[in-house]
């Protein structure tokens, strides 16, 4: 069994998943194994299209007690991956759940695609740690009522055990806090105490931090703390959107910066203890 050597050093209620290319992930993992301090951490979100193409992820994300979400890559590709790519990714890395297809702002299309995928991707259910709740569903809509109605329909799909709240919710509602509070009210037969993941940073890190501290949240992911950290910059709660990722994913990184390690540490502190910590 591959265990996380840091689990006795660090365990927060809400977890942060740095989204990084495989080479940086390897360096982050080595850093925490050498110094017994969380850098990569034990909570991860991986992009299916990347994992399917790069078997180096297999070497890094192999600890049995880590929680791993396989994302459908909709934001990165403009459309979610299909079952062939998803199954390839799941063969490379053993995950806790994977994200059903969604269409940005489109409630009905998201519900229909998710229901169909839950049927078409049955073979993928056997590739995760628990085939009873392998799916993370992502509600979409054009207003709060649509987001909530979408979530109610998604919660009825057999195998859905988690919700992922997209960052585009902020563009519609001006916050993700309202939707988190509404999701807490939905009857959800398979949900655990923490069943909501915040997908990426919005244009307001302050709102992200507030939403992350609400009941039911298990974690949030982003590449931003590492992206700006590798440029020698520290994150702060009122920082503006750093823009496109540029060559971040393809660059041949040779080292981790001190700022990167500080940024992931600050994020974990803020989402658990608030900005005054």
C-alpha positions in Angstrom: 0.0 0.0 0.0 1.2 3.5 -0.9 0.5 5.8 2.1 0.9 9.5 2.4 3.9 10.2 4.7 2.4 13.6 5.7 -1.0 12.5 7.0 0.2 12.7 10.6 1.6 16.2 10.0 -1.3 17.9 8.2 -5.0 17.3 7.8 -7.4 20.2 7.4 -11.2 20.0 7.1 -11.3 21.8 3.7 -8.5 20.9 1.3 -6.7 22.7 -1.5 -5.8 20.9 -4.7 -3.0 22.5 -6.8 -3.6 21.8 -10.5 -0.1 21.3 -12.0 1.6 19.5 -14.9 3.2 16.2 -14.1 6.8 17.4 -13.8 5.9 20.1 -11.2 3.6 17.6 -9.4 6.6 15.2 -9.1 8.8 18.0 -7.7 6.1 19.0 -5.2 5.7 15.4 -4.0 9.4 15.0 -3.6 9.6 18.2 -1.6 7.0 17.1 0.9 8.5 13.6 1.2 11.9 15.1 1.9 10.7 17.7 4.5 7.5 16.1 5.8 5.6 19.2 4.9 2.5 19.3 2.6 3.2 20.8 -0.8 1.3 18.7 -3.3 -1.0 17.6 -0.5 -3.5 14.7 -0.3 -6.3 16.2 -2.3 -6.1 16.4 -6.1 -7.9 17.4 -9.2 -6.5 16.0 -12.5 -7.4 16.8 -16.1 -8.5 13.7 -17.9 -7.0 14.7 -21.3 -3.6 15.3 -19.7 -3.6 12.1 -17.6 -4.6 10.1 -20.7 -1.6 11.4 -22.6 1.0 11.5 -19.8 1.7 8.3 -17.9 4.0 10.2 -15.5 0.9 11.1 -13.5 0.8 7.4 -12.6 4.1 7.7 -10.7 3.0 10.8 -8.7 -0.7 10.2 -7.9 -0.4 6.7 -6.4 -1.0 7.1 -2.7 -4.0 5.0 -1.6 -5.3 7.5 1.1 -5.2 10.6 -1.2 -8.6 11.9 -2.6 -8.4 12.3 -6.4 -11.0 13.9 -8.7 -10.7 13.3 -12.4 -12.1 16.3 -14.2 -13.8 16.1 -17.6 -11.5 18.9 -19.0 -14.5 21.0 -20.3 -12.9 24.3 -19.4 -9.6 23.5 -21.0 -10.9 21.9 -24.2 -14.2 23.8 -24.6 -16.1 20.5 -24.4 -15.9 17.5 -22.0 -13.9 14.5 -22.9 -15.7 11.3 -24.1 -15.7 7.9 -22.5 -12.6 6.7 -24.4 -10.3 9.4 -23.0 -11.9 9.3 -19.6 -11.4 5.5 -19.3 -7.8 5.8 -20.4 -7.2 8.5 -17.8 -8.9 6.3 -15.1 -6.6 3.4 -16.1 -3.6 5.6 -15.5 -4.6 6.9 -12.1 -7.0 5.4 -9.6 -9.5 8.0 -8.5 -12.2 8.5 -6.0 -14.6 10.1 -8.5 -14.8 11.6 -12.0 -16.7 14.5 -13.4 -19.8 13.9 -15.6 -20.2 16.1 -18.7 -21.6 19.6 -18.4 -22.3 22.5 -20.7 -21.5 26.0 -19.4 -24.7 27.9 -18.4 -27.0 25.2 -20.1 -29.2 23.4 -17.5 -31.1 21.0 -19.8 -28.1 20.0 -21.9 -26.1 19.3 -18.8 -28.8 17.1 -17.3 -29.3 15.2 -20.5 -25.5 14.7 -21.1 -24.9 13.7 -17.5 -27.8 11.1 -17.5 -26.5 9.7 -20.8 -22.9 9.6 -19.6 -23.9 7.8 -16.4 -25.3 5.0 -18.7 -22.5 5.1 -21.3 -19.7 5.2 -18.8 -20.7 2.2 -16.8 -17.4 0.5 -17.5 -15.6 3.5 -16.0 -17.4 2.9 -12.6 -15.3 -0.1 -12.0 -12.1 1.9 -12.4 -12.6 4.1 -9.3 -12.1 3.3 -5.6 -15.9 2.9 -5.0 -18.3 2.1 -7.8 -21.3 3.1 -5.6 -20.6 6.9 -5.8 -18.1 7.4 -8.7 -19.7 10.5 -10.2 -19.3 14.2 -9.5 -22.0 16.2 -11.2 -21.7 19.9 -12.2 -24.9 22.0 -12.1 -25.3 24.6 -14.8 -27.8 27.4 -15.5 -28.5 31.0 -16.3 -29.8 32.0 -12.9 -30.0 30.7 -9.3 -33.3 28.9 -9.9 -31.8 27.0 -12.9 -28.7 26.0 -11.1 -30.8 24.6 -8.2 -33.2 22.8 -10.5 -30.3 21.4 -12.4 -28.7 20.1 -9.2 -31.9 18.5 -8.1 -32.1 16.5 -11.3 -28.4 15.6 -11.2 -28.8 14.3 -7.6 -31.2 11.7 -8.9 -28.7 10.1 -11.2 -27.5 6.7 -9.8 -23.9 7.0 -8.8 -23.7 10.7 -8.2 -22.0 11.3 -4.8 -20.6 14.8 -5.2 -21.3 18.2 -6.7 -18.7 20.4 -8.4 -19.5 24.1 -8.5 -18.0 25.7 -11.6 -16.3 29.1 -11.4 -18.7 30.4 -14.1 -21.3 30.6 -11.4 -19.6 33.7 -10.2 -20.2 35.3 -13.6 -23.9 34.8 -13.3 -24.6 35.3 -9.5 -21.7 37.4 -8.5 -20.8 34.8 -5.8 -20.7 31.0 -5.3 -21.9 31.3 -1.7 -25.6 31.4 -2.6 -25.4 28.2 -4.6 -23.5 26.4 -2.0 -26.1 27.2 0.6 -28.9 26.0 -1.8 -27.1 22.7 -2.5 -27.0 22.0 1.2 -30.8 21.9 1.2 -31.1 19.3 -1.6 -32.1 15.7 -0.6 -29.0 13.8 -1.7 -29.1 10.1 -0.9 -25.5 9.3 -1.4 -23.9 12.5 -0.1 -21.4 12.4 2.7 -20.9 15.3 5.2 -18.5 17.0 2.7 -19.8 16.5 -0.8 -19.2 19.8 -2.7 -16.1 20.8 -4.5 -15.3 24.3 -5.8 -14.0 24.0 -9.4 -11.2 26.5 -9.8 -10.8 30.1 -8.7 -13.3 32.8 -9.8 -12.4 36.4 -10.4 -12.8 37.0 -6.7 -10.5 35.0 -4.4 -12.3 36.6 -1.5 -15.5 35.0 -2.6 -13.7 31.7 -3.1 -12.3 31.7 0.4 -15.8 32.6 1.9 -17.5 29.8 -0.1 -14.8 27.3 0.8 -15.6 27.7 4.5 -19.2 26.8 4.2 -20.8 23.6 5.4 -20.5 20.7 2.9 -17.4 21.9 1.2 -14.6 19.4 0.8 -12.2 21.4 -1.2 -11.2 23.8 -4.0 -8.7 23.5 -6.8 -6.6 25.9 -8.9 -3.3 26.3 -10.7 -3.1 30.0 -9.8 -1.1 29.8 -6.6 1.5 27.7 -8.3 1.5 29.7 -11.6 2.2 33.0 -9.9 4.5 31.4 -7.4 6.7 30.0 -10.1 7.0 33.6 -11.3 8.2 34.6 -7.9 4.9 36.2 -6.8 2.8 35.7 -3.7 -0.9 35.5 -3.8 -3.2 37.8 -1.9 -7.0 37.8 -1.3 -7.6 40.9 -3.6 -5.4 39.8 -6.4 -6.7 40.2 -10.0 -7.1 37.4 -12.5 -3.5 36.4 -13.6 -4.8 35.8 -17.1 -4.0 32.9 -19.5 -1.7 30.2 -18.3 0.7 30.8 -21.2 3.6 28.2 -21.2 3.0 27.1 -17.6 1.8 23.6 -18.6 4.5 22.9 -21.3 7.5 24.6 -19.7 10.4 22.4 -18.6 10.4 23.4 -14.9 13.7 22.7 -13.1 12.8 23.8 -9.5 10.1 24.9 -7.2 10.2 28.5 -5.9 9.8 29.5 -2.3 6.8 31.6 -3.3 5.0 28.5 -4.7 5.4 26.6 -1.4 4.3 29.7 0.5 1.2 30.2 -1.8 -0.1 26.7 -1.4 0.4 26.9 2.4 -1.4 30.3 2.6 -4.4 28.9 0.5 -4.8 25.9 2.9 -4.7 28.3 5.9 -7.2 30.8 4.4 -9.8 28.3 3.4 -9.8 26.6 6.9 -9.0 29.5 9.3 -10.0 32.6 7.4 -7.9 35.6 6.3 -7.0 36.5 9.9 -5.0 33.3 10.4 
